[in-house]
Amino acid sequence: MPLLDRLQAKLKGTKATILPIAVDDGGKANVEAFYKQHDLTHLKVIVDPDQQVGYFYAANPGRGIFPLYALPITYVIDPGGLIVGYIPGAAPWDSPSAMTLISYLASH
């Protein structure tokens, strides 16, 4: 999450944005406490404990649209709302190569 927070700071003023979605059962208060503990100041607080956005189980109880194959998982969504890729697991989001990828995706 600190990597994503730093990335969001770098993305300010661009067309790209980070939307971190927490699936924590503890709700928004737990996520806000985590953000405060880790000094995350550039990310929005979005919670999805009922799996209405992402889902873990094949039955998809909340009718989510993003399968959560791993946590963390990053989905890249184009301006038209189509999923153009995903990366399961942690990634070095504040690296120069990540910025190159994001710049490329944001320009197309």
Disulfide bonds with the S-S distance in Angstrom:
none
